Amino acid sequence: MEHLNRRTLLKGAGISLAGLTTLAATKAPRTVVDFSAGVPSAAAIKAAGHVGAVRYVSLPRAAWMKGKPVTIAETRLLDTASVYQYGKGETSDWRRGALGATVHVPQAIALHTAAGGPQNRPIYMAIDDNPTPAEYTDLIRPYLAACKKALEAGGYQLGVYANYPTIERCLADGLGEFFWQHDWGSEGKIHPKATIHQVAGWQSTIEGVTVDINNLYATDWGQWRAA
């Protein structure tokens, strides 16, 4: 997701693959990238061995975020999944609870559509944190429930970007059909329902842009391509 020092702190964390559903037990997972500081070309992403990208359908929060939002010029050439994140830390989108969904989901849908994104695809709503159980119950659950309602009303599905414990809580509450896991607070575990796993500290540079590398654990990871 957005590049933070926690990537470095977690770089050496061991990851347990026990119980993980993989595309093929004897093959390494396929990979996709995510980025926000710039936009490497589709050709360069493919040449680096990646099958696609998870791209922001959100506006830039800071001037350096030149990779936000995704454009149709990109999505015509590369398999893409959509993720929405505007705030971070104390301004995280979920901190307004259900009210936050009324602000963020319309923006997510508008930018997804502008980039050629179809209906019947997920938009991953970001919980880029290691929240407490109380934060989940009081703020994240109502936020995601409202996101789910709004997305489904528009013909979309709810995806969730979160850590292992948050994914577990979402599943118990029926929130999310696709899950993109990050490692902050995941204690070295990969959730068996994770569609995508962002490996802490695994980065590369493509055409001068720093990218995070993610493993895929499903054929359908929420991807689409503009017509």
N, C-alpha and C positions, 0 to 999 in steps of 0.2 A: 504494500500500500504506500503511504507516504513514508519517506525514508527518515528513520528516527534512530537514536542511539540504542534503543532496545534491540535493534537488529544485531548490533555488535555484541551486546551483552548476552544475547541468546545464541550467538553463532555456534558455540560449542555444545549446545544442548543435544543430548541423544534423543532420537525419535524412535519410539516403539511401533513396529508395523504389525504387531500381533492382532489378529482378528480383522485386519483391513481387507476390504474387497477391492481387488485390483483387476485391471483389464486382462492381464496375463501374468501369472505368478512368476514366470521365468524371464519376463522382459521388464526393462526399466520403464517407468511411467512416461507418457508423453508430457511435454511441458508447454506452458504458456507464460507470457510475461505481463507485468503491469508496470506503469510508469506515469509520472506526472510532470517531470521537469522539461520535457521536450517530446518530440514525436519521431522515432526512427521509422524508416520506410518499411512497408510490408515485405518487400523483397529482402531487406537486411534481416528482419526478424526471422523469416523463413530460412535464410542462409545460415543463421546461427543455430538452426535446428529446432525452432519452436513452431508449434502448429497454429498459434493464434495469440490473442491478447485479451485481457480484461481491461475495459476502458471506462473512463469516467464520463457519466452523463450528469455532470455537476459543474458549476462555474468555478473559476480559480479563486481561492481564498487569499492568495498572495501572488505578487508579481512574478515570482520564479516558477510558478505552476503553469508553464507554457504548454503543457500537454493536456490541459483541460479547456473545454470539453472535447470529446471525440467528434470527428467530422465524417461526413459521408464519403469524402475522398479516401479516408482510411478504410472504412468498413466495406467498400466495394471490392477491396483487394485482400482482405484478411478476415478469417473467422474471429468474431468478436463477442464477448459477453459484456453486459452493462453493469456498472457499479455506481452507486450514488454516495458521495461523501462531500459535505461542504465544511462543517465545523470540525474542531479537534479539541481534545482536552476539555477545558471548562466551557467551550462553545460547541461541544459535540451535538450533533443533530438530535440525538435521542434524549438529551437533557430537558427538553420541553415536553416530554411525554407524548400523549396522543395529539396535542396541539401541534407538535413539530411535524407530524405527518401531513397536516393540512398545508404546510409551507413547502415541504421538501418533495413530496410525491408528485405534485403537479410539475415542478421543475424537472424532476427525473424523467417523467413521461415526455415532456416537451422536448428535452434534449435528446432522449433516446429516439424519438420520432424524427427529429431534424437530421439525425445521423443515419436515417434509413432503417431504424430498428422496427421489427414487426411486432404485432401482438402475439399472444401465446408464448411469450418468452419471459424469463425472470429478469427482474432488476434486483441486483444485490444491494441491500441497504446496510450501510456499514456500522458496526459496533466495534470501532477500532480502539478497544480498551480492554482492561481486565476488571470488569465491574464486580461489585459486591453483590451478594444475594439480594440485599435490600434495594440496590440500584436497579437490579433486574426487575424485581417485583413492582416497585413504585414508578419506574420511568421507562425502562426498556420494553417490558411486556406490553404496556399500553401503547407505546410508540409503534412497535412492530405490528400489534393487532390493528391499529388504525392504518398503517402502511398496507397491510394485507388487504383490508377492506377496500381501500382506495385503488390499489393496483388491480385487484380482481374486477372492480367495477369498470375499469378501463380495458379489460381483456388481457391483463398481464399476470404474472406469478410473482410471489415473494421469494427472493433469495436473501440469504443473510450472510454477511461477512463477520465472523466472530471467533472467539476462542472456544476450546473444548467445553468448558463448563456452560458457557452461554448457549452453544449448540444443543447440549443436553437439555437445558431448560426449555429452549424453543421447541424441541421435539415433544416434550411432555405437555406443552401448551398448544400443540398443533400449529406452530408458527414457522413457516418456511418449507419450501419444496426443494430448494437447492441450497447447499451450504459451502461456503468458502472459508476455510479455517486458517487463522493466523496462530502463531506460537506463544504470544504474550499471555502468560497465565495458563497455558495448556499442559505444563509439567511434563513435556517430552512425549505426550501421547497424540496420536492422530485419531480423530473420531471416525468410527466406521461408516458414518453417514456423510462424511466430507466428500464433496464432489471435486473440490480443488483444495490443495494445501500449499499455502505460501510458506516456504521453508525459511526460517529465520536466518538472516545473514547471507543467503544465497543470492548474490547479485552478479550482474555483468554489465558491460558497457557496449551498446550498439549504436554506431554512428554518433558517438559522443554523448549519448544519453544513458544515464544509469537506470537499469531496469531490475525489478525483483523477478525471480524465477519461481514458478509454481508447478507442482506436480498435479497431473490429472488422474482421477480415479473413477471416471465414468466416461462413456462414449458421448453422452449428452451432458455437457457442462454449462448449458445455458447459451450456447453460441448461436450466432446468426450472421448473415452477410447481406449487405444492402444489395438490392436489385440494380 
